[in-house]
């Protein structure tokens, strides 16, 4: 939902009794302009023993009484917006409202954050002139520290704080107070009613009596936390499969040799065996000894003729 800012200001107009009342309207063909020596509003608050909170955390300036007469004569109408420029940095301009006309002649009191934005010191000369700017419809703000977004409802805090402001200029950094803590808020982008700004026109909008769409940019000191690495498969060296012979490449086969050579090269067992039950082991004739006996004309069954046969009688019984 858009940011709703209440109506607060009216226009000064002349009355028969010499005082100034409030009226309505926007614009004014003639322009007020003058030069002043600037000071911080905290000095005025100290002189008058006033609470400086309302003076510091707004964009309202305090002008001399003579300015009120000039503004009335020129028929400068509501809302009263002024453009401030520093002669040493003429390219940078800021837009503010007015709070009171009680300053000493030739002097203007500014909130300290305005002096910081304009690179002003106590006693510097500034140029001031009335300005007519469009009402805002969209503002993008950037907190300067992440502390601000830790507030439970930062949008509500801004809505309340901006009630003390009249205008916002692209590139400025204003200051608000919440729970006794100061927060600096940068203005990243502004859009006014009626379309884009004309080339060379100041990118500033009035935020009095208007509905503004408010957007936030990440704080200036925000650092995105590093991303945690996604879980991956365990390295092969720590996996049990690393020890599997399946994953190991086989050696190249030996095709130029004869496998029978390896069989003959294997040495025969020359040790002594024994049985677990303690019985003597029957000696077996080795194939080499058997082949040697056969070659010598002998027999594996011993020397001499051996007759093996079975006689079966007429009744089918075995006879010896």
C-alpha positions as CSV (number, residue, x, y, z in Angstrom):
1,X,0.0,0.0,0.0
2,X,1.2,3.5,-0.7
3,X,2.7,5.7,2.0
4,X,0.1,8.2,3.2
5,X,1.5,11.5,4.4
6,X,-1.0,13.9,6.0
7,X,-1.7,17.5,5.1
8,X,0.4,19.8,7.2
9,X,1.3,23.0,5.3
10,X,-0.7,25.9,3.9
11,X,0.2,29.1,2.1
12,X,0.9,32.5,3.5
13,X,-1.4,35.3,2.4
14,X,-1.7,38.9,3.5
15,X,-4.4,39.9,6.0
16,X,-5.8,43.4,6.8
17,X,-4.4,43.2,10.3
18,X,-0.9,42.7,9.0
19,X,-0.6,39.1,10.2
20,X,-0.4,36.1,7.8
21,X,-3.1,33.5,7.6
22,X,-3.1,30.2,5.7
23,X,-4.6,29.6,2.3
24,X,-4.5,27.0,-0.4
25,X,-3.0,26.8,-3.9
26,X,0.1,25.7,-5.7
27,X,2.5,27.5,-7.8
28,X,3.4,31.2,-8.2
29,X,4.9,32.8,-11.2
30,X,7.5,34.9,-9.4
31,X,10.5,33.4,-7.5
32,X,12.1,34.3,-4.2
33,X,15.9,34.1,-4.0
34,X,18.6,35.4,-1.6
35,X,21.9,34.4,0.0
36,X,22.4,33.7,3.7
37,X,25.1,32.7,6.1
38,X,24.2,29.2,7.4
39,X,24.3,27.7,10.9
40,X,23.1,24.5,12.4
41,X,19.7,24.4,14.1
42,X,21.4,23.0,17.2
43,X,22.9,26.4,17.8
44,X,19.5,28.0,17.8
45,X,18.1,25.3,20.1
46,X,20.9,25.9,22.5
47,X,20.4,29.7,22.4
48,X,16.6,29.4,23.0
49,X,16.9,26.3,25.2
50,X,14.7,24.3,22.9
51,X,14.6,20.6,22.2
52,X,16.6,20.2,19.1
53,X,15.0,16.9,18.1
54,X,12.2,18.4,16.1
55,X,14.6,20.8,14.4
56,X,17.3,18.3,13.5
57,X,15.3,15.3,12.2
58,X,13.3,17.1,9.5
59,X,14.1,19.1,6.4
60,X,12.7,22.4,7.7
61,X,14.9,25.4,7.8
62,X,14.5,28.6,9.9
63,X,14.6,32.0,8.0
64,X,14.6,35.6,9.1
65,X,11.3,37.5,9.5
66,X,12.1,39.7,6.4
67,X,11.8,36.6,4.2
68,X,8.2,36.1,5.3
69,X,7.3,39.6,4.0
70,X,9.1,39.0,0.7
71,X,7.4,35.7,0.2
72,X,4.0,37.3,0.9
73,X,4.7,40.1,-1.5
74,X,5.7,37.7,-4.2
75,X,2.6,35.6,-3.5
76,X,4.6,32.4,-3.1
77,X,2.0,29.8,-2.4
78,X,1.8,26.6,-0.6
79,X,3.7,24.3,-0.3
80,X,6.7,26.5,0.4
81,X,9.7,24.6,-1.0
82,X,13.2,26.0,-1.3
83,X,16.2,25.0,-3.3
84,X,19.5,25.2,-1.5
85,X,22.9,25.4,-3.3
86,X,26.4,25.7,-2.2
87,X,28.4,28.2,-4.4
88,X,31.4,25.9,-4.1
89,X,29.4,22.9,-5.4
90,X,26.8,24.5,-7.5
91,X,25.9,21.3,-9.3
92,X,24.5,19.7,-6.1
93,X,21.1,21.0,-4.9
94,X,18.8,20.1,-2.1
95,X,15.1,20.9,-1.6
96,X,13.7,21.7,1.9
97,X,10.7,23.3,3.6
98,X,10.5,26.1,6.1
99,X,9.5,25.8,9.8
100,X,9.8,29.3,11.3
101,X,10.8,32.9,10.5
102,X,12.7,33.8,13.6
103,X,16.4,33.7,12.5
104,X,18.6,36.7,12.7
105,X,18.7,38.8,9.6
106,X,21.1,37.4,7.0
107,X,21.2,34.0,8.7
108,X,19.5,30.7,8.0
109,X,19.5,27.7,10.3
110,X,19.7,24.2,8.7
111,X,19.4,20.7,10.1
112,X,22.9,19.3,10.4
113,X,22.3,16.5,7.9
114,X,21.5,19.1,5.3
115,X,24.8,20.8,5.9
116,X,26.6,17.4,5.6
117,X,24.9,16.8,2.3
118,X,25.8,20.2,1.0
119,X,29.3,20.1,2.3
120,X,28.7,23.2,4.4
121,X,30.5,24.4,7.6
122,X,29.2,26.8,10.2
123,X,29.1,30.3,8.7
124,X,29.3,29.3,5.0
125,X,27.3,31.2,2.4
126,X,24.4,29.5,0.7
127,X,22.1,30.5,-2.1
128,X,18.4,30.0,-1.5
129,X,15.5,30.3,-3.8
130,X,11.9,29.2,-3.9
131,X,11.1,26.2,-6.0
132,X,8.0,24.6,-7.5
133,X,8.3,20.8,-7.7
134,X,5.8,18.1,-8.5
135,X,4.1,15.9,-6.0
136,X,5.7,12.5,-5.6
137,X,4.2,9.2,-6.5
138,X,7.2,6.8,-6.1
139,X,10.3,6.9,-3.9
140,X,13.0,4.3,-3.5
141,X,15.0,4.6,-0.3
142,X,18.2,2.9,0.9
143,X,19.1,2.6,4.6
144,X,22.7,3.2,5.1
145,X,23.1,0.5,7.7
146,X,21.5,-2.9,8.3
147,X,20.4,-1.8,11.7
148,X,17.4,-0.1,10.2
149,X,15.9,-3.2,8.6
150,X,16.1,-4.9,12.0
151,X,13.4,-2.7,13.3
152,X,10.1,-4.6,13.6
153,X,8.2,-2.3,11.2
154,X,10.6,0.0,9.3
155,X,7.9,1.2,6.9
156,X,5.7,2.4,9.7
157,X,8.8,4.2,11.2
158,X,9.5,5.9,7.9
159,X,5.8,6.9,7.5
160,X,5.9,8.6,10.9
161,X,9.3,10.2,10.4
162,X,8.5,11.6,7.0
163,X,5.7,13.7,8.4
164,X,8.5,16.1,9.3
165,X,9.7,16.4,5.7
166,X,8.4,18.4,2.8
167,X,10.5,17.2,-0.1
168,X,12.9,14.5,-1.2
169,X,15.7,15.0,-3.7
170,X,17.5,12.2,-5.5
171,X,21.0,11.6,-4.1
172,X,20.4,13.1,-0.7
173,X,20.8,11.2,2.6
174,X,18.4,12.4,5.3
175,X,18.4,11.5,9.0
176,X,15.6,10.2,11.3
177,X,15.5,9.4,14.9
178,X,13.8,6.3,16.3
179,X,14.1,4.9,19.9
180,X,16.9,7.3,20.6
181,X,18.9,6.0,17.6
182,X,19.9,7.8,14.5
183,X,19.3,6.3,11.1
184,X,20.6,7.7,7.8
185,X,18.4,7.0,4.7
186,X,19.5,7.6,1.2
187,X,17.1,8.6,-1.6
188,X,17.9,6.4,-4.6
189,X,15.1,7.3,-7.0
190,X,12.1,9.6,-7.1
191,X,9.2,9.8,-9.6
192,X,6.7,12.6,-9.7
193,X,3.2,12.9,-11.1
194,X,3.0,13.6,-14.7
195,X,5.7,11.4,-16.1
196,X,9.6,11.6,-16.3
197,X,11.5,14.7,-15.3
198,X,12.5,17.1,-18.0
199,X,16.2,17.1,-19.0
200,X,18.1,19.3,-16.6
201,X,15.2,19.6,-14.2
202,X,15.9,18.8,-10.5
203,X,14.8,15.3,-9.6
204,X,12.9,16.2,-6.5
205,X,9.3,15.6,-5.3
206,X,7.0,17.2,-2.8
207,X,5.7,14.6,-0.2
208,X,3.1,16.8,1.4
209,X,-0.6,15.7,0.9
210,X,0.3,12.9,-1.4
211,X,0.2,9.1,-1.6
212,X,3.6,7.7,-2.3
213,X,4.6,4.2,-3.3
214,X,7.6,3.4,-1.1
215,X,10.3,0.9,-2.1
216,X,13.4,-0.2,-0.4
217,X,16.9,-1.1,-1.6
218,X,19.3,-3.3,0.3
219,X,21.2,-1.4,3.0
220,X,24.4,0.2,1.8
221,X,26.6,-1.9,4.2
222,X,24.7,-5.1,3.5
223,X,26.9,-8.1,2.6
224,X,25.3,-11.2,1.2
225,X,26.2,-14.2,3.3
226,X,28.4,-16.8,1.5
227,X,26.5,-19.7,0.1
228,X,27.1,-23.0,1.7
229,X,28.5,-25.6,-0.8
230,X,26.0,-28.1,-1.9
231,X,26.5,-31.7,-0.6
232,X,28.4,-33.8,-3.1
233,X,29.3,-37.5,-3.2
234,X,32.2,-38.6,-1.0
235,X,35.6,-38.6,-2.7
236,X,36.5,-41.9,-4.3
237,X,39.5,-42.3,-2.1
238,X,37.3,-42.5,1.0
239,X,34.8,-44.8,-0.5
240,X,34.9,-48.6,0.1
241,X,34.5,-49.0,-3.6
242,X,38.0,-47.6,-4.1
243,X,39.4,-51.0,-2.8
244,X,37.2,-53.0,-5.2
245,X,39.2,-54.8,-7.9
246,X,36.4,-54.1,-10.3
247,X,37.2,-50.4,-10.4
248,X,41.0,-51.1,-11.0
249,X,42.0,-51.4,-14.6
250,X,43.4,-54.8,-15.6
251,X,46.9,-55.1,-16.9
252,X,47.4,-55.6,-20.6
253,X,47.5,-59.4,-21.5
254,X,50.8,-61.0,-22.4
255,X,50.2,-62.4,-25.9
256,X,53.8,-63.2,-26.8
257,X,54.4,-65.9,-24.3
258,X,53.2,-69.5,-23.7
259,X,51.1,-70.1,-20.6
260,X,52.6,-73.6,-20.4
261,X,55.9,-72.1,-19.6
262,X,54.4,-70.6,-16.4
263,X,53.0,-74.0,-15.4
264,X,56.4,-75.8,-15.8
265,X,58.1,-73.0,-14.0
266,X,56.0,-73.4,-10.9
267,X,58.1,-75.4,-8.4
268,X,56.7,-78.6,-6.9
269,X,55.9,-78.8,-3.2
270,X,58.8,-80.3,-1.3
271,X,57.5,-80.2,2.2
272,X,56.1,-82.8,4.5
273,X,52.4,-83.2,5.2
274,X,50.5,-84.8,8.1
275,X,46.9,-85.8,8.8
276,X,44.8,-84.2,11.5
277,X,43.7,-87.6,12.9
278,X,47.3,-88.7,13.4
279,X,47.3,-91.6,10.9
280,X,50.2,-92.0,8.6
281,X,49.9,-90.5,5.1
282,X,49.8,-93.0,2.3
283,X,52.6,-92.4,-0.1
284,X,51.5,-91.7,-3.7
285,X,53.6,-92.3,-6.7
286,X,54.4,-89.2,-8.5
287,X,53.4,-88.9,-12.2
288,X,57.1,-88.6,-13.1
289,X,57.9,-91.9,-11.3
290,X,55.0,-93.7,-12.9
291,X,55.9,-92.5,-16.4
292,X,59.5,-93.6,-15.8
293,X,58.3,-97.1,-14.8
294,X,56.1,-97.4,-17.8
295,X,59.0,-96.3,-20.0
296,X,61.1,-99.0,-18.5
297,X,58.6,-101.6,-19.4
298,X,57.2,-102.0,-15.9
299,X,53.7,-101.6,-14.7
300,X,52.1,-99.4,-12.1
301,X,50.7,-102.6,-10.5
302,X,54.1,-104.2,-10.0
303,X,56.2,-106.7,-11.9
304,X,54.8,-109.9,-13.3
305,X,51.5,-110.7,-14.9
306,X,48.3,-109.8,-13.1
307,X,45.1,-111.4,-14.0
308,X,41.9,-109.7,-13.0
309,X,38.6,-111.5,-13.7
310,X,35.3,-112.7,-12.2
311,X,33.5,-116.0,-12.7
312,X,29.8,-116.2,-12.5
313,X,28.0,-119.5,-12.0
314,X,24.9,-120.9,-13.7
315,X,22.7,-119.6,-11.0
316,X,24.1,-116.1,-11.3
317,X,26.2,-116.2,-8.2
318,X,29.8,-114.9,-8.1
319,X,32.4,-117.7,-7.8
320,X,36.0,-117.3,-6.7
